Amino acid sequence: MFYWFLKFLALGPLLKLIFRPWAEGTEHVPKEGAVILASNHLSYADWLFMPLVIPRRVTFVAKAEYFEGSGLKGWLQKNFFSGAGQVPIDRTSGSAAAGAIRTQLRLLSDGEVCGIYPEGTRSHDGKLYRGRTGVARIALEARVKVIPVAVINTDVVAPPGKIFGKFARPGVRFGEPLDFSRYEGMQDDRYILRAITDEIMYEIMNLSGQEYVDLYAQDAKKRDKEAERARAKAQAKVETDEIWEEISE
């Protein structure tokens, strides 16, 4: 109930009034039945704007810690995330990834719409990165279609590392449903999972217009941070050498 209150009476109307989000391809989202919405991930605001433009509830999995706080702050946080369409990862499984898959399979078995970010984390530079194969495993095990989704301009509204950037009209594009039933029973074949995931990412790339990088986003972030440290170290050495040259003259 709180989800619909936020979406249609409180937060949703406010976001629509301020940012005027646009949408394309909403007719591809079925009016009922289980389906996966596989989206690129540019900003923490993605999970606000993407569900806003379609009438159905979209559920994402989130860290269990968001639902376990104590006191008034913990109560408010728990109710906000629950009301915004997020559920905690099932931690009875051996790992967070396995728990997320188990939770999403349960939601899909109940006929819900699951939102998944195949990249696993937000893009730090606006590029589209290699997808994790969990989305493919879930699609095969749940026997549901996958709708590729592209969010646009959310990284302008809320850039990585900032609460707010600048005003822009965020958009959402929904592609045609992808049917992987031809691979039924092959969810343990890693080559099949990779092929399915790459197909999903290709469709997301076409919808978003992003540059694709065949590297996991977390690895790219680590690489870029190391490169930045190396540049800073090199610059510091140049400045030190210049100071010594001035002193020695």
Number of C-alpha atoms within 10 A of each C-alpha: 6 14 20 17 13 17 22 13 12 13 16 18 14 14 15 15 9 11 15 13 20 16 18 14 12 15 11 13 21 13 10 10 13 20 25 27 27 26 27 31 28 26 26 19 18 25 21 18 23 26 21 23 19 15 13 15 16 23 24 23 21 18 15 15 12 18 21 13 14 11 8 9 10 15 14 14 17 22 16 17 18 19 18 23 23 23 22 20 24 22 16 10 14 9 12 16 15 16 18 23 21 17 20 28 21 14 20 21 14 11 14 20 23 23 26 24 21 22 23 19 17 22 22 19 14 19 18 27 27 19 27 19 20 20 25 25 23 21 25 23 15 19 20 21 18 27 23 28 32 27 25 28 20 26 26 18 21 20 21 19 10 11 11 13 14 10 13 17 16 21 21 27 20 25 23 16 18 17 15 15 13 8 14 12 11 15 17 11 11 13 12 16 23 18 13 23 21 18 16 22 25 17 20 25 21 15 19 23 13 16 11 16 12 11 13 17 23 17 11 17 15 11 11 14 12 12 12 12 11 12 12 12 12 12 12 12 12 11 12 11 12 12 11 10 10 8 8 7 5
